[in-house]
Structures are given as structure tokens and as C-alpha cells.
Amino acid sequence: MSEVNHIPEVVVWLPELLDEQSRDELAHDLEKKSGIQAAVFCPIRHHLMLVQYDRNDINSQDVLRYVKEGGVDARLVGPI
């Protein structure tokens, strides 16, 4: 059986609630990083962000580091 090409997703929790502009800027900045496929905030729970990444380039700890480089505190909740 062949392996399904799956792009992993990780949930990132931000303890501080960011305003809409800050969320948009953080997601946009993340999507510019090498290995990040997509970054979107949950439309109902604004403190949760889903990040898709290329596991051949980076891992979940890199995703967390990228988020923290954006100047916000963050924790990995886990993969989807």
C-alpha cells in the first residue's frame, strides 16, 4: 500500500488574545517562512492557529520557533 502524501498540521495556542490585524500579520509572516504551507487562525477560537508545514523542510518545533519570532508567546497543542 502506498503512503498518502499528507501535509502535517499542528495546532498552536497563543495565551494572549491578538486583535484581528495582529492575527492576520502573524499568519501572513508565517506563510513567508520556508516550509510553512499555510497558517490560519480558528474563526471561533482566536487563540488557536492551525499551521500546515512541509515535514521534509521543518518540524513542529520549527513552527513554534517561527511563531515566537513574531513576538508572541505560544505553545504547541499537538498535531491534527
N, C-alpha and C positions, 0 to 999 in steps of 0.2 A: 504494500500500500504506500503510495507516495505521500510525502509530507505536504500539508496545506500551507501555502505561503501566507503566514499570519503576521501582521504588524502588531507588536505588543502595545498595549495601552497601560498606563499607570495612573492612579488617582493621586493627586497632590492636594493636601489640605493646608489652607492658609488660615492661621488662627485669627489674623486681623481681617476685618471685612474691608475690602477695597471698593472705591467708587467705580462706576462703570467705565470711566475714561482710563483709570489706572489698570483695571482688568483688561481692557482692550489693548492698552500699550504693552502690558506684560505678555499677553498671548502673542501679539504681533512680534515682539522682540524674540520670544522663544522660537517662533517659526522661522526666524532667520538663522538660528543656530544649526550647525552641521549635525545631521542625524535626527532632527526633530521633523516629523511629518505634519503634525497638527497639534494645536493647543487650544482648547475651548473650555470656558467655564460652564458649569452646570447652570441652566437657565433659572432654576428654582433655588438651588443652594449655592449662592455666590462665593462661598468659601471653599468649594471643591472645583478642581480643574482636572480635565482629562487630557492626557498628553500621549500622543502616538509617536513612537520613535523607531528607528531602524536599529535593530539589535546587532547588526553587523558593524555599526559605527560607534554606538554608545550603549550604556546600560542605564538602569533606573537611577543609580546614584549620580550619574552624569546629569540626568534630567533634574534631579533635586538641586544639584550644584548650580545649574543654569538658572533655576527659579530664584535661588538665594542670591545669585549675582545680580538679579533685578532689584535687590534692595528690600526684599520681603522675607519674613520668617516663613518656613514651610516644613511640612513633614510628608513622607510617603505613607499613603494609606495602604496601597497594595495594587497588584495588577488586576485587570478586569478579566 
